[in-house]
Amino acid sequence: MAYEQINTLDRDRMYGNTALNLHLYKGLDLMLRGGIDFSRDLRTTRHPKSSYSQKYGMYGETELTSLQLSTDFLLKYDRKLGAGFNITANLGGSIINRSFVQTDKTAEQLKQPGVYSLANSVNRIKTNNYSYERQTNSIYGLVSLSWRDAVYLDITGRNDWSSTLPSNNNSYFYPSVGVSFLLDEALGFRERAPWVDMLKLRGSWANVGNDTDPYQLTAIYSNSDFQGGYRLSSAIQNYNIKPENIESWETGIEARLFGGRIGLDVAYYDSTTTDQIITVPADWATGAASKLINAGEVNNRGVEVALDLRPVETKNWRWDIGLNWSKNWNKLVALA
């Protein structure tokens, strides 16, 4: 009996991309690309008669079809400005379409033992369907400045337009700034302190947006247990939902000493999430069990320390030790 209680998975997948790279001018290049990722799954579940969880046996089939189409471009400019300065600038955009279809068919009781087929069902086949389509349009840019391989400044910006958000709130912008300073390069540690391989200070700030799942804005129908019947969702949708927002910053120091035998990385981070998209319970008197809202402010901050050691290294073998320690403080700042 145990050998009959199995799950199977058959998957067909096709994916790939094609790209065209154009050299437009000295230091200026353009990349155009298109891609596809298609998969189809057939999953089955079998429970023999007199099994622990299914006394009368059960057989189910689930078909899943997923398709992602993507197109994007990237314009890149790279140039040395003189006096040790170098600039790299990127401008890009993308369109990503995703679609998904899931169909479940279940025979909740079997006529003949050992025959795992939907045609062997005692009662009507129970079916369930779920599908969605979503699209995200994006435009993004990056400017990177460096000076004598010692100081780096990275500035990025991205704007997304999501089909899962209402038209008046479907756009969200998230920028970032990062700075790093290689003290060993700037202060000439190679001559003054050759035992210092690398010593870097870094800091960054970022603001990130996030959308929600499809069909969360208005009430939709779904299949009911009654053949040919449909029912409304028990959740109250919110057409005025806003994108989530996460603002974070981090600072740290990184060192490599004695030919890589000692490595140290210490970081401190602070992150605040606002306008979280969450589902909360609702009073049944409203005619629904839950509702979708923007709420809450959560703060996460912490320290992370990583220490790498190589106490022994010979021609034939070496001994590496990695130690990690972290501490996180989580605080619920506001509910509404």
VOZATI-179457 format. One record per residue (C-alpha): y, z, x; residue in three letters; residue number from 1. Coordinates in Angstrom, 1 decimal. Layout:
residues N
ZALUM        y        z        x   resn   resi
ZALUM        Y        Z        X    Ala    NUM
...
This chain:
residues 336
ZALUM        y        z        x   resn   resi
ZALUM      0.0      0.0      0.0    Met      1
ZALUM      2.4      0.9      2.8    Ala      2
ZALUM      2.0     -2.6      4.3    Tyr      3
ZALUM      3.2     -4.2      1.1    Glu      4
ZALUM      6.4     -2.1      0.9    Gln      5
ZALUM      8.5     -4.3      3.2    Ile      6
ZALUM     11.9     -5.9      3.3    Asn      7
ZALUM     12.4     -9.5      4.7    Thr      8
ZALUM     15.4    -11.4      5.9    Leu      9
ZALUM     15.7    -15.1      6.5    Asp     10
ZALUM     19.1    -16.4      7.8    Arg     11
ZALUM     20.5    -19.8      8.5    Asp     12
ZALUM     23.7    -19.9     10.4    Arg     13
ZALUM     26.0    -22.6     11.7    Met     14
ZALUM     29.1    -21.9     13.7    Tyr     15
ZALUM     31.3    -23.6     16.3    Gly     16
ZALUM     34.8    -24.9     17.0    Asn     17
ZALUM     36.6    -27.9     18.5    Thr     18
ZALUM     39.8    -27.7     20.5    Ala     19
ZALUM     42.4    -30.2     21.8    Leu     20
ZALUM     44.5    -29.2     24.8    Asn     21
ZALUM     47.7    -31.0     25.6    Leu     22
ZALUM     49.9    -30.8     28.7    His     23
ZALUM     53.4    -31.4     27.3    Leu     24
ZALUM     55.6    -30.6     30.2    Tyr     25
ZALUM     55.6    -28.7     33.5    Lys     26
ZALUM     54.5    -25.2     32.6    Gly     27
ZALUM     54.2    -26.1     28.8    Leu     28
ZALUM     50.8    -26.6     27.2    Asp     29
ZALUM     49.7    -26.8     23.6    Leu     30
ZALUM     46.2    -26.0     22.2    Met     31
ZALUM     45.0    -27.1     18.7    Leu     32
ZALUM     41.7    -25.7     17.4    Arg     33
ZALUM     39.6    -25.6     14.3    Gly     34
ZALUM     36.4    -23.6     13.7    Gly     35
ZALUM     33.7    -22.9     11.2    Ile     36
ZALUM     31.3    -20.0     10.6    Asp     37
ZALUM     28.7    -20.5      7.9    Phe     38
ZALUM     25.7    -18.4      7.1    Ser     39
ZALUM     23.2    -18.1      4.3    Arg     40
ZALUM     20.8    -15.2      3.9    Asp     41
ZALUM     17.7    -14.6      1.7    Leu     42
ZALUM     16.7    -11.0      1.5    Arg     43
ZALUM     13.7     -9.7     -0.4    Thr     44
ZALUM     12.6     -6.1     -1.3    Thr     45
ZALUM      9.0     -5.3     -2.3    Arg     46
ZALUM      7.6     -2.1     -3.8    His     47
ZALUM      3.9     -2.1     -4.8    Pro     48
ZALUM      2.7     -0.5     -8.0    Lys     49
ZALUM      2.1      3.3     -7.8    Ser     50
ZALUM      4.5      3.6     -4.9    Ser     51
ZALUM      6.5      6.8     -4.7    Tyr     52
ZALUM      9.8      5.4     -5.7    Ser     53
ZALUM      8.6      2.5     -8.0    Gln     54
ZALUM      5.7      3.5    -10.2    Lys     55
ZALUM      5.4      0.1    -11.9    Tyr     56
ZALUM      6.3     -1.9     -8.8    Gly     57
ZALUM      9.5     -3.8     -8.0    Met     58
ZALUM     10.6     -7.1     -6.4    Tyr     59
ZALUM     14.1     -8.2     -5.6    Gly     60
ZALUM     15.8    -11.2     -4.1    Glu     61
ZALUM     19.4    -11.3     -2.7    Thr     62
ZALUM     21.1    -14.5     -1.7    Glu     63
ZALUM     24.3    -14.2      0.4    Leu     64
ZALUM     26.5    -17.2      1.4    Thr     65
ZALUM     29.5    -16.7      3.7    Ser     66
ZALUM     31.9    -19.3      4.9    Leu     67
ZALUM     34.9    -18.9      7.2    Gln     68
ZALUM     37.2    -21.8      8.1    Leu     69
ZALUM     39.9    -21.3     10.7    Ser     70
ZALUM     42.7    -23.5     12.2    Thr     71
ZALUM     45.1    -22.3     14.8    Asp     72
ZALUM     47.6    -23.5     17.4    Phe     73
ZALUM     49.0    -21.9     20.6    Leu     74
ZALUM     52.0    -23.1     22.5    Leu     75
ZALUM     52.1    -21.6     26.0    Lys     76
ZALUM     54.9    -21.6     28.6    Tyr     77
ZALUM     54.4    -20.2     32.1    Asp     78
ZALUM     57.0    -20.3     34.9    Arg     79
ZALUM     58.1    -18.5     38.0    Lys     80
ZALUM     61.8    -17.7     37.9    Leu     81
ZALUM     62.4    -16.8     41.5    Gly     82
ZALUM     63.2    -13.5     43.1    Ala     83
ZALUM     59.7    -12.3     42.4    Gly     84
ZALUM     60.0    -12.7     38.6    Phe     85
ZALUM     57.5    -14.6     36.4    Asn     86
ZALUM     57.5    -15.2     32.7    Ile     87
ZALUM     54.8    -16.2     30.3    Thr     88
ZALUM     55.5    -17.0     26.6    Ala     89
ZALUM     53.1    -17.8     23.8    Asn     90
ZALUM     53.8    -18.9     20.3    Leu     91
ZALUM     50.9    -19.4     17.9    Gly     92
ZALUM     49.8    -19.5     14.3    Gly     93
ZALUM     46.6    -19.5     12.3    Ser     94
ZALUM     45.2    -20.0      8.8    Ile     95
ZALUM     41.9    -18.3      8.0    Ile     96
ZALUM     40.0    -18.9      4.8    Asn     97
ZALUM     37.0    -16.7      3.9    Arg     98
ZALUM     34.6    -17.0      1.0    Ser     99
ZALUM     31.6    -15.0      0.0    Phe    100
ZALUM     29.0    -15.2     -2.7    Val    101
ZALUM     26.2    -12.7     -3.4    Gln    102
ZALUM     23.5    -13.1     -6.1    Thr    103
ZALUM     21.0    -10.3     -6.8    Asp    104
ZALUM     17.8    -10.9     -8.9    Lys    105
ZALUM     15.5     -8.0     -9.6    Thr    106
ZALUM     12.1     -7.7    -11.3    Ala    107
ZALUM     12.1     -3.9    -12.2    Glu    108
ZALUM      8.5     -3.9    -13.3    Gln    109
ZALUM      5.6     -6.1    -12.1    Leu    110
ZALUM      2.8     -7.5    -14.3    Lys    111
ZALUM      0.1     -8.0    -11.7    Gln    112
ZALUM     -0.1     -5.8     -8.6    Pro    113
ZALUM      0.3     -7.5     -5.2    Gly    114
ZALUM      2.1    -10.6     -6.7    Val    115
ZALUM      5.7    -10.4     -5.5    Tyr    116
ZALUM      7.6    -13.0     -7.5    Ser    117
ZALUM     10.4    -13.0    -10.1    Leu    118
ZALUM      8.0    -14.8    -12.4    Ala    119
ZALUM      5.7    -11.7    -12.3    Asn    120
ZALUM      8.4     -9.5    -14.0    Ser    121
ZALUM      7.4     -7.6    -17.2    Val    122
ZALUM     11.0     -7.6    -18.6    Asn    123
ZALUM     14.0     -9.9    -18.3    Arg    124
ZALUM     15.2    -10.4    -14.7    Ile    125
ZALUM     18.2     -8.2    -13.9    Lys    126
ZALUM     20.9    -10.2    -12.3    Thr    127
ZALUM     24.2     -9.4    -10.6    Asn    128
ZALUM     26.8    -11.7     -9.1    Asn    129
ZALUM     29.7    -11.0     -6.8    Tyr    130
ZALUM     32.1    -13.4     -5.0    Ser    131
ZALUM     35.5    -13.5     -3.4    Tyr    132
ZALUM     37.9    -15.8     -1.7    Glu    133
ZALUM     40.7    -14.7      0.6    Arg    134
ZALUM     43.2    -16.4      2.9    Gln    135
ZALUM     45.4    -15.0      5.7    Thr    136
ZALUM     48.3    -17.0      7.2    Asn    137
ZALUM     49.7    -15.7     10.5    Ser    138
ZALUM     52.3    -16.5     13.1    Ile    139
ZALUM     52.6    -14.6     16.4    Tyr    140
ZALUM     54.3    -14.6     19.7    Gly    141
ZALUM     54.1    -13.0     23.1    Leu    142
ZALUM     56.5    -12.7     26.0    Val    143
ZALUM     55.3    -11.3     29.3    Ser    144
ZALUM     57.6    -10.6     32.2    Leu    145
ZALUM     56.5     -9.5     35.7    Ser    146
ZALUM     58.2     -8.6     38.9    Trp    147
ZALUM     56.4     -8.9     42.3    Arg    148
ZALUM     53.1     -7.9     40.7    Asp    149
ZALUM     54.4     -4.4     40.4    Ala    150
ZALUM     56.2     -4.1     37.1    Val    151
ZALUM     55.0     -5.7     33.8    Tyr    152
ZALUM     56.7     -5.9     30.4    Leu    153
ZALUM     54.8     -7.3     27.4    Asp    154
ZALUM     56.5     -7.8     24.0    Ile    155
ZALUM     54.5     -9.1     21.0    Thr    156
ZALUM     55.2     -9.8     17.4    Gly    157
ZALUM     53.0    -11.0     14.6    Arg    158
ZALUM     53.5    -11.6     10.9    Asn    159
ZALUM     50.7    -12.0      8.4    Asp    160
ZALUM     50.7    -13.2      4.8    Trp    161
ZALUM     47.6    -12.0      2.9    Ser    162
ZALUM     46.3    -13.4     -0.4    Ser    163
ZALUM     44.9    -10.0     -1.3    Thr    164
ZALUM     48.4     -8.4     -1.7    Leu    165
ZALUM     51.0     -9.1     -4.4    Pro    166
ZALUM     53.4    -11.9     -3.8    Ser    167
ZALUM     56.4     -9.6     -3.4    Asn    168
ZALUM     54.5     -7.4     -0.8    Asn    169
ZALUM     52.1     -9.9      0.9    Asn    170
ZALUM     54.0    -10.1      4.2    Ser    171
ZALUM     53.8     -7.6      6.9    Tyr    172
ZALUM     55.1     -7.7     10.5    Phe    173
ZALUM     53.7     -5.7     13.4    Tyr    174
ZALUM     55.4     -5.7     16.8    Pro    175
ZALUM     54.3     -4.0     20.1    Ser    176
ZALUM     55.8     -3.2     23.5    Val    177
ZALUM     53.9     -2.4     26.6    Gly    178
ZALUM     55.1     -1.4     30.1    Val    179
ZALUM     53.1     -0.8     33.3    Ser    180
ZALUM     54.3      0.1     36.8    Phe    181
ZALUM     52.1     -0.2     39.8    Leu    182
ZALUM     53.4      2.4     42.2    Leu    183
ZALUM     51.1      1.3     45.0    Asp    184
ZALUM     52.7     -2.2     45.0    Glu    185
ZALUM     56.3     -1.0     44.5    Ala    186
ZALUM     56.2      1.7     47.1    Leu    187
ZALUM     54.0      0.0     49.7    Gly    188
ZALUM     51.0      2.4     49.6    Phe    189
ZALUM     48.8     -0.1     51.4    Arg    190
ZALUM     50.7      0.7     54.6    Glu    191
ZALUM     51.9      4.3     53.9    Arg    192
ZALUM     48.7      5.6     52.1    Ala    193
ZALUM     45.8      3.1     52.6    Pro    194
ZALUM     43.5      5.5     50.8    Trp    195
ZALUM     45.3      4.8     47.6    Val    196
ZALUM     43.8      1.6     46.1    Asp    197
ZALUM     45.8      1.6     42.9    Met    198
ZALUM     48.2      3.9     41.1    Leu    199
ZALUM     49.6      2.8     37.8    Lys    200
ZALUM     51.8      4.3     35.1    Leu    201
ZALUM     51.7      2.8     31.7    Arg    202
ZALUM     53.2      3.2     28.2    Gly    203
ZALUM     53.0      1.3     25.0    Ser    204
ZALUM     54.2      1.3     21.4    Trp    205
ZALUM     52.8     -0.6     18.4    Ala    206
ZALUM     53.2     -1.0     14.7    Asn    207
ZALUM     50.3     -2.5     12.8    Val    208
ZALUM     49.9     -3.5      9.1    Gly    209
ZALUM     46.8     -3.9      7.1    Asn    210
ZALUM     45.9     -5.5      3.7    Asp    211
ZALUM     43.2     -4.6      1.2    Thr    212
ZALUM     40.1     -6.0     -0.4    Asp    213
ZALUM     40.3     -9.0     -2.7    Pro    214
ZALUM     40.9     -8.6     -6.5    Tyr    215
ZALUM     42.5     -5.2     -6.3    Gln    216
ZALUM     45.7     -6.2     -8.1    Leu    217
ZALUM     44.7     -7.0    -11.7    Thr    218
ZALUM     41.8     -6.2    -14.0    Ala    219
ZALUM     38.8     -8.5    -13.6    Ile    220
ZALUM     35.6     -8.9    -15.6    Tyr    221
ZALUM     32.1     -8.3    -14.2    Ser    222
ZALUM     28.6     -8.8    -15.5    Asn    223
ZALUM     27.2     -6.2    -17.8    Ser    224
ZALUM     23.6     -5.2    -18.5    Asp    225
ZALUM     23.7     -7.0    -21.8    Phe    226
ZALUM     22.7    -10.6    -21.4    Gln    227
ZALUM     25.8    -12.9    -21.6    Gly    228
ZALUM     28.1     -9.9    -21.7    Gly    229
ZALUM     31.0     -8.8    -19.4    Tyr    230
ZALUM     32.9     -5.7    -18.9    Arg    231
ZALUM     36.2     -4.6    -17.4    Leu    232
ZALUM     36.4     -2.6    -14.2    Ser    233
ZALUM     36.6      1.2    -14.6    Ser    234
ZALUM     39.3      1.3    -12.0    Ala    235
ZALUM     43.0      0.8    -12.6    Ile    236
ZALUM     44.4     -1.9    -10.3    Gln    237
ZALUM     47.8     -1.8     -8.8    Asn    238
ZALUM     49.9     -5.0     -8.7    Tyr    239
ZALUM     52.6     -3.2     -6.7    Asn    240
ZALUM     50.4     -2.1     -3.8    Ile    241
ZALUM     51.9     -2.3     -0.4    Lys    242
ZALUM     50.3     -3.0      3.0    Pro    243
ZALUM     49.1      0.0      5.1    Glu    244
ZALUM     51.2      0.9      8.1    Asn    245
ZALUM     50.1      2.4     11.4    Ile    246
ZALUM     52.6      3.3     14.1    Glu    247
ZALUM     51.2      4.5     17.5    Ser    248
ZALUM     52.3      5.0     21.0    Trp    249
ZALUM     50.4      5.9     24.2    Glu    250
ZALUM     51.2      6.9     27.8    Thr    251
ZALUM     48.9      7.3     30.7    Gly    252
ZALUM     48.3      7.2     34.4    Ile    253
ZALUM     45.4      5.4     36.2    Glu    254
ZALUM     44.4      5.8     39.9    Ala    255
ZALUM     41.7      4.3     42.2    Arg    256
ZALUM     41.2      6.1     45.5    Leu    257
ZALUM     39.2      5.9     48.7    Phe    258
ZALUM     37.9      2.3     48.3    Gly    259
ZALUM     36.9      2.9     44.7    Gly    260
ZALUM     35.0      6.1     45.3    Arg    261
ZALUM     37.3      8.1     43.0    Ile    262
ZALUM     38.8      6.8     39.7    Gly    263
ZALUM     40.9      8.8     37.3    Leu    264
ZALUM     42.4      7.7     33.9    Asp    265
ZALUM     44.4     10.1     31.8    Val    266
ZALUM     46.0      9.1     28.5    Ala    267
ZALUM     47.9     10.7     25.7    Tyr    268
ZALUM     48.2      9.0     22.3    Tyr    269
ZALUM     50.0      9.6     19.0    Asp    270
ZALUM     49.3      7.6     15.8    Ser    271
ZALUM     50.8      8.0     12.3    Thr    272
ZALUM     49.3      6.2      9.3    Thr    273
ZALUM     51.4      5.8      6.1    Thr    274
ZALUM     51.0      4.0      2.8    Asp    275
ZALUM     47.2      4.2      3.0    Gln    276
ZALUM     45.5      2.1      0.3    Ile    277
ZALUM     43.1      4.5     -1.3    Ile    278
ZALUM     41.2      5.0     -4.6    Thr    279
ZALUM     41.7      8.3     -6.3    Val    280
ZALUM     40.0      9.7     -9.4    Pro    281
ZALUM     41.8      9.3    -12.8    Ala    282
ZALUM     41.6     11.2    -16.0    Asp    283
ZALUM     39.1      9.6    -18.4    Trp    284
ZALUM     41.7      9.9    -21.1    Ala    285
ZALUM     43.4      6.9    -19.4    Thr    286
ZALUM     40.3      4.8    -20.1    Gly    287
ZALUM     39.4      4.5    -16.4    Ala    288
ZALUM     37.6      6.5    -13.7    Ala    289
ZALUM     39.9      5.8    -10.8    Ser    290
ZALUM     43.0      4.0     -9.7    Lys    291
ZALUM     44.4      2.3     -6.5    Leu    292
ZALUM     47.5      3.7     -4.9    Ile    293
ZALUM     49.5      3.9     -1.7    Asn    294
ZALUM     49.6      7.5     -0.5    Ala    295
ZALUM     49.5      9.9      2.3    Gly    296
ZALUM     50.7     10.3      5.8    Glu    297
ZALUM     48.1     11.2      8.5    Val    298
ZALUM     48.9     11.9     12.1    Asn    299
ZALUM     46.4     11.7     15.0    Asn    300
ZALUM     47.2     12.7     18.5    Arg    301
ZALUM     45.1     13.5     21.5    Gly    302
ZALUM     44.3     13.4     25.2    Val    303
ZALUM     41.6     11.4     26.9    Glu    304
ZALUM     40.4     11.9     30.5    Val    305
ZALUM     37.9      9.7     32.4    Ala    306
ZALUM     36.7     10.5     36.0    Leu    307
ZALUM     34.6      8.1     38.0    Asp    308
ZALUM     32.9      9.2     41.2    Leu    309
ZALUM     30.8      7.5     43.8    Arg    310
ZALUM     29.5     10.3     46.1    Pro    311
ZALUM     26.9      8.2     47.8    Val    312
ZALUM     26.9      4.5     48.8    Glu    313
ZALUM     24.6      2.9     51.2    Thr    314
ZALUM     23.5     -0.7     52.0    Lys    315
ZALUM     20.5     -0.5     49.5    Asn    316
ZALUM     21.8      1.8     46.7    Trp    317
ZALUM     24.7      3.8     45.4    Arg    318
ZALUM     25.2      6.8     43.1    Trp    319
ZALUM     27.9      6.5     40.3    Asp    320
ZALUM     29.0      9.4     38.2    Ile    321
ZALUM     31.1      9.0     35.0    Gly    322
ZALUM     32.7     12.0     33.3    Leu    323
ZALUM     34.7     11.9     30.0    Asn    324
ZALUM     36.6     14.5     28.1    Trp    325
ZALUM     38.8     14.1     25.0    Ser    326
ZALUM     40.6     16.2     22.5    Lys    327
ZALUM     42.0     15.0     19.2    Asn    328
ZALUM     44.3     16.8     16.7    Trp    329
ZALUM     44.3     15.4     13.1    Asn    330
ZALUM     46.9     16.5     10.6    Lys    331
ZALUM     47.5     15.6      7.0    Leu    332
ZALUM     51.3     15.5      6.9    Val    333
ZALUM     51.9     14.4      3.3    Ala    334
ZALUM     49.8     13.5      0.2    Leu    335
ZALUM     52.3     11.4     -1.7    Ala    336
